[in-house]
Amino acid sequence: MRLLTFKKGVHIPDHKSKTNQCAIVDTPPAETYVFSLGQNGGAPCTPLVNKGDRVLRGQKIADSEALISAPIHSSVSGEVVAIEPRLTNKGMQTCIVVKNDFLDETVPSMKEQGNSPKTAEEIIKIVHEAGIIGLGGAGFPTHIKLAPPKDKVITDVIVNAAECEPYLTSDHRVLLEETDDVIRGLLLVMQVFGLHTGGHIAIEENKPDAIALMRKQVPDGIAVDILKKKYPQGSEKHLIYAVTGREVPTGGLPADAGVVVINADTAASISRAVYEHRPVLERVVTVAGGAVNQPGNYRTRVGAPLSSVIEAAGGFSEEPAKLILGGPMMGVTIPSVDMPATKTTSGLLAFTAAEAEPPVHSHCIRCGRCASLCPMNLLPLELDKKENLGDWDACKELHILSCIECGCCTYICPAGRRIVESIRRAKTEIRAQGRRNG
């Protein structure tokens, strides 16, 4: 069996065995839902409702006129009790707070049977109105991906089912349990670009059951590509190289290589939007780590308190030393579970003190391992050094903005240096300078 892969990267224990065979379980409804207005990778939304309004499940409650944005829909029926700043995974953000009435009264359109759309424009409009974004974690609005510049010729559409982050298995379960939706979503995106061939479902080798099922189910025109288990195999640029052999130019986008990449759960969401008139109301969240009683995969409504997800997983077996949203390599540490799930909440990890213990930090020994394994061909040790000196111009000359913050450099560093943290700080400062300078 030929395994596809990219250059460099690291091999990481996947820690998936405790959840990859756990079927998706619905998280019980909570009393209050909090909808952050900044859930997508673009402009934040503006509320379309006011305090005191009653909303229905599936109702659009926030939107934006900005090109790069995606609307937000209520995942429950109930009353808007507040529009106020709340703590989210992106810090304090304006949120719409809905008190659940537990009736799940839905908007009329969700009760209608969908029809197969005839035009690319119709599909793109449905995707936009459904609030579909990259559900793998990036959160970029999907309708923008489906409408690249006119001079870009798309020849391949890839469903990214690599799920290379340790611990996470939500996409794996979506492949197994929502197989038809994933395939239908891919076919719809292919239809947008007028493709009868060139569809791909790219899966890492550590998901043999999903590989076998997809190979059995996919129609002609779609290939099931088997990827080598290596991190960050799920990065768009590296996935494109592994599957097609094409390289996305520096500063370019997948469309520059003739490719569109969508996450597995995103593909399923496209199918549900078109055929069920169903916006993004929920997603599958992997709950794992040594401090959780019942690790597993939990279908969670957008806006649900993370505490309710932990309750569904049997609560904490001990006080967690670290909480992470997403995976351990590219996820974000959060202070508590008193914040809402968003469209991009793919994982919730609760680590014990032993799991969370960081390596001993010491001076760089100039071994060069970070540079030899950097999938973006950067010099992380030099970027770390220049960040410590505050030399932002040197950081830019070393192409720091090309860093995808995958964390390979930190993972492999024998000196335990937190290189990716230095790079993030530098990028934040460089972007802030750019905003100040207009």
N, C-alpha and C positions, 0 to 999 in steps of 0.2 A: 504494500500500500504506500503510494507516494504521499509524503507529508509536505504541505506547503508552509513556507515560513519567510522571514525577513532577515536582514543582516543585523548582527549584534543582539542586544537584549540579554535578559538573565533568566535562569531557570529557578523557579520559586516553588516550594511545596504548596499544593493547591488547597489543602485543608477543606475539601468539599465533601468528604465522605459522611459527615454527620447530617447533611441536609440534601444531598443530591438525589436521594431516594424518598424524600419527604414530599408527598403530594401537597398541592396548594390547598390551604385551609382559609376560609373566610374569617376575617377579624370581626368580632361582634361589634355592632353599632355603639357609638359613644354619645354622650349627651350634648357635647359642643364640638363644632368643627370650625377650624380657623384656616382661611384661605389667603395665603400670601399673594400680594399683587405683583411680586417680582419673581415668578417661578420659571420664566423662560430665559434663554440666553440673550435676550434683546431688551427692548424698552419695557418698563413696568406698566401694568394696566391701570386704568381708572375705574372706580366703582360705577356700576350701572344701577345700583340699588341704594336705598337709604335705610338708616336705622328704623326699625318698626315694620319694614316690608316683610311680607311672606314670600318665600321662594320655593320653587319646586325642584325636585331632583332632575338634573340635566339642564336647568335654566342657566343661561349666560348671565353672570353677575358682575363681570369686569371685562374690559376690552381696551384696546389702544388703537389709535389711528396710525401709529408708527409702522413702517414697513416690516421691520424685524421685531415681531411680538406675536403673542398668541393669546386668545381669550381664555377666561377661566369660567368654569361652570360649577354650580353647587352639586355636591355628591349626595346631598340629603334634602328632604323638604323640611321647612321650619321657618323660624323668624330670625331676621337680622337683628342681633341685639347690640352690636357695636361695629364701628369702623375705626380702628385705632392701631397704634404701633404695638406689635407683639414680637417676641423673640423668635427668630427662624434660623435655619441653617446658614443664612446670609447676614446674620445680625438682626438688628431691629428694623422691621419693615412694616409698612401699613398693611393691615389685614382686615378682611371681612369676617366677622364672627357670627356664625349661625347656630341657634339653638335647635337641635334636632327634635322634630315632633314624632319621630319613629313611625310615620305613616308611609314614607317613601313614595309620596304622590309625585308622579313624573310628568314632565312636559308632554303634551299630546303627540309631538313628532316621534318620540321614542316608542310609541305604541304602533307606529305604522311600519309596514314592510318596505324595506329599501329595494331599489331597482338598480341594476347595473348601469352605471353612467356611460354616456356615449362619447364624451369629449374629454380631452386632457384638462381643459379649463374647468369643467364641472368637478372633476376629481380634486383638483387643487383647491377649488373653493370649499368643497366639503371638508377637506383636511384642515384648511384654515379655520373654518367655523367650528370644527370639533376641538380646537385648541391642542392639536397634536404637535408635540415637540420630541426631541431626541430623548427617549426614555432610558437610554443607557447611562445617563448622568450629565451629558453636556447641556441638554435642554435647548438646543438650537431649533427654532421653529421649522417644522418639516415642510410647510408649503413653500418656503424659500428654496429649500433643496430641490423641490420639484419644478422650479421655474428658473433654471440657470440662464445666464446671458445667451442671446440668440446665436452667438458665434461658437458656443460650446456644443459639441456633438456627443451625446451620451450613448455609449454602446453597451454598457454593463451596469447592472444594478445588483448590489451585494447586500444581503441580509447579514448583519454582523452578529453572529451567535458565538463568537469566540469565548466571551466571558472569561477573560484571562485573569481577572482579579481573584486573589485567594478568597476563600470562604463563600463567595457569591454563587448562588445556583438558581436564582429567579428566572433567568433567561432559559436555562436548561429545562426547568419545569414548564415554561411556556411552550417550548418546542414540543414537549411530550404531551401536554394536556390541551394546548390550543393550536394544534398542528394545522388544521384547516385554515384558521384565521391567518396564521403566519404566511402560508402559501398564497392565499387569496390576496393578502396585502401586497406581497411581492408582485403578483400578476397585475394588480392595479397600477403599481408604480411603473412596471414595464409598459403597460398600456399608455401611460402618460407620455412616454418617449417613443411610442410606436414600435416597441421591440417584441419580437416573437422568440428570440433567443437572447442569450447574454444575462440571464438571471442566475444568481448564485446564492446559496445558503452556506456560509462559511462557519464550520464548527470545529472546535479543538478536539484532538484525538481522545481526550479524557471523558468524552460523552458518547460512548459507543452505542447506547440505546437510542439516543436522539439521532445519531448518524444513520442507524439502521432504519428507523421509522421514517425519516425524511426521504431516504433513498427509495423507500417503498411507495411513498405518497406523492412525490413531486411529478408533475407532468413533463412532457418534452419541452425543451427550451430552458429548463432550470437544472443547474449542476449543483450537486452537494460536494463542496470542497472540504477536504480534511486538513486541518491545520496542525502543525507541530505545537505541542504544549510549551509555550514560551511567552514570557512577558516582555513588552506590552503588545501581544499579538492583536488585541482588539483596537489598538490605535488606528484611526482611519487610514493614515498614510501608509502605515506598515501593513495593514490588511490589504490595501489595494496592491501593494508591491507583491505580497505573498500570492494573491489570487490571480493577478493579471500580468505581473512582471513589469508594470509601468510605475514610474516614479512621479509623484506630485512635486512640481517645482517649488523651490524655497519661496515662501510667501504666497503660494498658490493654494487652490482649493481642489477637492476631488474632481470637480467638473473639468478642471484643466487636463486631467488624465482621462476624461471621457467616462467617468464613473460617478454614480450616486450610491452612498452607503446609508442604510437605515438599520436601526436596532431591531432585534427580533420582536420585542414587545411593541415597538413602534409600528412594525408591519401588521401585527395583530390588531392594533388600534385603528389603523387605516381601514382594514376590513370591516370592523365593527361600525365605524363612522359611515361607511358607504352603504352597507347592507342592513344596518340596524338603526341608523340615525343616532348613533350613540357617541357623545363626546367623551373626552378623557375624564373619567370619574373615579378611577381606581387604578392600582397597579400592584404587581407582586413584589413583596419585600422579603429578602432573606434575613432572618434573625439568627445570629450565631455568636459563638464565643463561649468561653468557659464559665462565664457568669450567668448564663441563661439556662433555665431548667429544661425547656423543650425547643431546641433549635429546629428551625423549619422554614417553610416558605408560606407567607401569609398575604392573602389578597386584602389590600388595605385601601380604603377610600381616601381620596385626596382630601386633605384638611383634617384627617383624624389625628388625635393626639398620639404621639409616639408611645406614651405610657399605655395606651390601649393595645398597642401592638405587643408590647412586652407582657401585658396581662394575658393576651391570647397565647403567648409562648410560655405560660406558666410562671411568669415573674422571674425575678433574679434569684439565683441560687446563693449568691453572696453579693456584697456591695461591689459593683464594677470599678476597677481602677481607671478604665478608659472606655469612653463611648465614642463610636465612630459611625458617621452616616456615609454609606457607600462601602468601598473596599478599603483594606488597610494601606494600600499603596497610594491611591489618589483620593481617598475619602477625606472628610473633614471631621476633626474632633469636636464634640459638642459637650456642653457642661451638664446637661440633664436631658431627660426625656419629656420635659415640659415644653414641647414645641410641636408644631404640626408636621405631618407627612406631606410632601409635595409630589409633583409629577415625577421628579427625578430621584426620589428616595428608593434606590435599588436595594440597599442593605442597611441593617442596623446591627452593629457588632458591639458586644459587651465583653470586654476582656478582663480577666483576673489580673492581679498584680504581677504574677509570674509571666503571663502572656504579654503584658504591656511594658515590661521592664526594658528600658532603652539600653543600647550598647554603651560602653564606656567611651566618652568623648575625649579625643586627644588631638595633637597637632597632625596636620597632613604629612604623610611620609613620602609624597611624590611618587607613589608606585604606578600611577597612571591607569589603574583598573577602571576607574569611572569613565575615563576617556575611551578606553578600549571597548567598553560595552555600551556606551551611550547610543541609543538607536537613532538619535538625531545628529550624530557625528560632531558633537560639541566638545568643549573642554571644561567639564564641570569643576575640576579643581581650580582652574584659573578664574572661573566665574565666582566661585566661593571666595577666593582671595580678593578679587576686585570689589565684591560686595562688602566685605569686611573693611575695605579701605574707603568705601563710599565713592568709588570711581565709576560713575554711571556711564560716562562716555566710553570707557574701556569695555564695560559690559555690553553696550550696544555693538561695539566693533566685533565682539566675540559672538554676536548673533544670539544674545540671551532671549530675545523675544520668540525665537524658534523653538525654545524648550517647551516640551509638552507636559512637564512636571510629572513624569511617570514614576520618579523615585528610584530608578535603577541605580543611580549614583550613590544615593544614601544606603540602599540595601547592600551594595557590594563593598562599601568602603571599610577597610580593615581598621581604620582609625576611628570609626564610629561618628564621622562628621555628618552633621545634618545639612547636607549640601542643598537638597531641594528646598529646604526652608530658606536658606540664603538666597537662592535664585528667585523664590516667590517674593521675598522682601524687595529685592532689586527691581523685579518687574513691576511691582506695585508702585515704587518710587518713580521709575521711568515713565510709567503711564500717567502718574499724577503730575509730573513735570510737563508732560505733553498737554494735559488739560489746562494747566496754569499758563502755558505759553500760547494757548489758543490753537 
